[in-house]
């Protein structure tokens, strides 16, 4: 499904960006688990706090002025076509855990996967409900 074709308003676009961000993050977290056994592997992460700040700012702008403002940051670039480029960063805590306690490392990565999946599911469900509401009102 082409998520960008579902954009009907600012909130839908924010939800789509959250789904895309969490999808990209999921891929990285899975790679952190798959590649943990490789020598000199350094786990990566997306800058969740940076993305959260951008989304919070966009929601505040939407509330104040009914417009969407998504701005680029050091690690997140928003494209004109609705996509976004997200630059992974080193997961320093994960790197430390991987060296010191592999069991805790895998638990840490699994917890992040669960949290990320929940965020993705909530955004996708809200987007689905929004789409159904639009169909009913048409």
KEKE-3310 file (N, C-alpha, C; in steps of 0.2 Angstrom, whole numbers, plus 5000, padded with zeros to 4 digits):
npx = (5004:5003:5007:5008:4998:4987:4987:4977:4976:4984:4986:4985:4996:5006:5004:5007:5021:5026:5023:5032:5044:5045:5045:5057:5066:5063:5069:5083:5084:5082:5093:5103:5101:5103:5116:5124:5133:5144:5161:5168:5156:5145:5131:5117:5106:5091:5088:5078:5073:5076:5067:5055:5054:5053:5040:5032:5033:5028:5014:5010:5011:5001:4990:4990:4990:4984:4992:5005:5022:5036:5052:5069:5082:5098:5099:5088:5079:5067:5058:5052:5043:5036:5043:5056:5073:5083:5096:5106:5112:5126:5122:5127:5125:5120:5131:5140:5133:5133:5147:5149:5138:5130:5117:5109:5111:5103:5091:5089:5088:5077:5067:5067:5062:5049:5043:5045:5037:5024:5022:5022:5010:5000:5000:4997:4985:4977:4978:4971:4958:4956:4955:4944:4934:4934:4929:4916:4911:4911)
npy = (4994:5011:5023:5037:5040:5041:5052:5065:5075:5086:5078:5065:5064:5066:5054:5045:5048:5043:5030:5026:5030:5021:5009:5010:5010:4998:4989:4992:4988:4974:4971:4973:4963:4951:4953:4953:4943:4945:4949:4964:4971:4985:4991:5000:5013:5023:5041:5043:5052:5064:5063:5062:5075:5083:5078:5082:5096:5098:5094:5103:5115:5112:5112:5126:5133:5126:5120:5110:5108:5101:5100:5098:5089:5086:5072:5068:5070:5077:5073:5080:5071:5065:5055:5051:5053:5045:5045:5033:5031:5027:5015:5018:5013:5001:4995:4995:4986:4974:4971:4968:4961:4949:4943:4953:4963:4957:4956:4970:4975:4967:4973:4986:4983:4978:4990:4999:4992:4993:5007:5009:5001:5008:5020:5016:5010:5021:5029:5020:5021:5034:5035:5026:5034:5045:5039:5036:5049:5053)
npz = (5000:4996:5007:5006:4997:5005:5012:5019:5027:5039:5051:5047:5039:5048:5055:5045:5044:5056:5055:5044:5050:5061:5054:5047:5058:5064:5055:5057:5071:5070:5062:5071:5080:5072:5067:5078:5082:5074:5072:5078:5076:5077:5085:5079:5079:5077:5079:5090:5100:5093:5082:5089:5094:5083:5078:5089:5088:5076:5078:5088:5080:5071:5079:5083:5071:5061:5051:5044:5049:5046:5050:5044:5052:5060:5058:5052:5037:5028:5013:4998:4991:5001:5007:5019:5024:5035:5046:5053:5069:5081:5093:5107:5121:5118:5111:5122:5130:5122:5122:5136:5141:5134:5135:5141:5131:5120:5126:5128:5115:5110:5119:5114:5101:5103:5109:5098:5089:5095:5095:5081:5078:5084:5078:5065:5067:5071:5059:5050:5056:5054:5040:5038:5044:5035:5023:5027:5029:5016)
capx = (5000:5006:5005:5008:4992:4982:4987:4971:4977:4991:4987:4986:5003:5011:5004:5011:5028:5027:5023:5038:5050:5045:5047:5065:5069:5062:5074:5089:5084:5082:5100:5107:5100:5105:5123:5127:5138:5149:5166:5168:5149:5143:5124:5115:5099:5088:5088:5071:5071:5075:5061:5049:5054:5050:5033:5029:5033:5023:5008:5009:5010:4995:4985:4990:4989:4981:4997:5010:5028:5041:5059:5075:5087:5105:5099:5082:5078:5060:5058:5046:5038:5033:5047:5061:5079:5084:5103:5107:5118:5129:5119:5132:5123:5119:5138:5143:5130:5135:5153:5149:5133:5126:5110:5106:5110:5098:5085:5088:5086:5070:5063:5066:5058:5042:5041:5044:5031:5018:5021:5020:5004:4996:5000:4994:4978:4974:4978:4966:4952:4955:4953:4937:4930:4934:4925:4910:4909:4910)
capy = (5000:5017:5027:5044:5042:5041:5059:5069:5081:5086:5073:5059:5065:5064:5047:5041:5048:5039:5023:5026:5030:5015:5004:5010:5008:4990:4986:4993:4984:4967:4970:4973:4956:4947:4954:4953:4938:4947:4953:4972:4974:4991:4992:5006:5016:5030:5046:5043:5058:5069:5062:5064:5083:5086:5077:5086:5103:5098:5094:5110:5120:5110:5115:5133:5136:5121:5118:5105:5110:5096:5102:5094:5089:5083:5065:5067:5074:5076:5074:5083:5066:5062:5050:5054:5050:5044:5043:5029:5033:5022:5014:5017:5009:4994:4993:4993:4980:4969:4969:4966:4956:4948:4942:4959:4966:4954:4959:4977:4975:4965:4978:4991:4981:4978:4997:5001:4989:4996:5014:5008:4998:5013:5025:5013:5009:5028:5030:5016:5024:5041:5033:5024:5040:5049:5035:5037:5056:5055)
capz = (5000:4996:5012:5004:4994:5010:5015:5018:5031:5043:5056:5043:5037:5054:5057:5040:5045:5062:5053:5041:5054:5065:5050:5046:5065:5065:5051:5060:5077:5068:5060:5078:5083:5067:5066:5085:5083:5069:5075:5078:5075:5081:5084:5077:5081:5074:5084:5092:5103:5088:5078:5093:5095:5077:5078:5094:5086:5070:5081:5091:5074:5068:5084:5083:5064:5056:5045:5045:5048:5047:5048:5044:5058:5058:5057:5048:5031:5025:5006:4995:4989:5007:5010:5023:5025:5042:5046:5059:5074:5085:5099:5112:5126:5115:5110:5128:5133:5118:5125:5143:5143:5127:5136:5142:5125:5117:5130:5127:5108:5110:5122:5109:5095:5106:5110:5092:5086:5098:5092:5074:5078:5086:5072:5059:5068:5070:5052:5048:5059:5051:5033:5038:5045:5029:5019:5030:5028:5009)
cpx = (5004:5003:5004:5001:4986:4982:4981:4972:4983:4991:4988:4994:5008:5010:5008:5019:5030:5028:5030:5044:5051:5047:5055:5068:5069:5068:5081:5090:5085:5090:5104:5106:5104:5113:5127:5133:5145:5155:5166:5161:5147:5135:5122:5108:5097:5088:5081:5069:5071:5069:5055:5049:5051:5043:5029:5028:5028:5016:5006:5008:5003:4989:4984:4987:4986:4985:5002:5017:5033:5048:5064:5079:5094:5104:5092:5080:5071:5060:5052:5041:5035:5037:5052:5067:5081:5091:5104:5113:5120:5124:5124:5131:5123:5126:5141:5140:5132:5142:5153:5144:5128:5119:5106:5106:5104:5091:5083:5085:5079:5065:5061:5062:5051:5040:5040:5038:5024:5017:5019:5012:4999:4995:4996:4986:4974:4973:4972:4959:4951:4952:4946:4932:4929:4929:4918:4907:4908:4904)
cpy = (5006:5022:5034:5045:5043:5048:5063:5076:5081:5080:5066:5059:5063:5057:5043:5042:5044:5032:5022:5025:5024:5009:5004:5008:5001:4987:4986:4988:4977:4966:4969:4966:4951:4947:4954:4949:4940:4951:4960:4975:4980:4992:4999:5007:5022:5034:5047:5050:5064:5069:5064:5072:5086:5084:5081:5093:5103:5098:5100:5115:5118:5113:5122:5136:5132:5120:5113:5108:5105:5099:5097:5095:5086:5076:5063:5072:5072:5078:5076:5077:5063:5057:5054:5050:5050:5041:5039:5032:5027:5021:5013:5013:5002:4991:4991:4987:4974:4966:4966:4961:4954:4946:4948:4963:4964:4956:4966:4978:4973:4970:4984:4989:4981:4985:5000:4999:4992:5003:5013:5005:5004:5018:5022:5012:5016:5030:5027:5019:5030:5040:5031:5030:5044:5046:5036:5044:5057:5053)
cpz = (5000:5001:5010:5001:4999:5014:5014:5022:5035:5048:5052:5041:5042:5056:5052:5042:5051:5059:5049:5045:5058:5060:5048:5052:5066:5061:5054:5067:5075:5066:5066:5081:5078:5067:5073:5086:5078:5073:5073:5076:5080:5080:5083:5079:5077:5080:5086:5095:5098:5084:5082:5094:5089:5076:5083:5091:5080:5073:5084:5085:5071:5073:5083:5076:5059:5050:5048:5044:5050:5045:5048:5050:5056:5056:5053:5043:5028:5017:5003:4993:4995:5010:5015:5023:5032:5043:5053:5063:5078:5091:5104:5118:5124:5114:5117:5131:5129:5120:5132:5145:5137:5129:5137:5136:5121:5120:5128:5120:5107:5113:5117:5103:5097:5106:5103:5088:5089:5095:5084:5073:5079:5081:5066:5060:5068:5063:5049:5050:5055:5043:5033:5039:5039:5024:5021:5028:5020:5006)
residu = (UNK:UNK:UNK:UNK:UNK:UNK:UNK:UNK:UNK:UNK:UNK:UNK:UNK:UNK:UNK:UNK:UNK:UNK:UNK:UNK:UNK:UNK:UNK:UNK:UNK:UNK:UNK:UNK:UNK:UNK:UNK:UNK:UNK:UNK:UNK:UNK:UNK:UNK:UNK:UNK:UNK:UNK:UNK:UNK:UNK:UNK:UNK:UNK:UNK:UNK:UNK:UNK:UNK:UNK:UNK:UNK:UNK:UNK:UNK:UNK:UNK:UNK:UNK:UNK:UNK:UNK:UNK:UNK:UNK:UNK:UNK:UNK:UNK:UNK:UNK:UNK:UNK:UNK:UNK:UNK:UNK:UNK:UNK:UNK:UNK:UNK:UNK:UNK:UNK:UNK:UNK:UNK:UNK:UNK:UNK:UNK:UNK:UNK:UNK:UNK:UNK:UNK:UNK:UNK:UNK:UNK:UNK:UNK:UNK:UNK:UNK:UNK:UNK:UNK:UNK:UNK:UNK:UNK:UNK:UNK:UNK:UNK:UNK:UNK:UNK:UNK:UNK:UNK:UNK:UNK:UNK:UNK:UNK:UNK:UNK:UNK:UNK:UNK)
# end
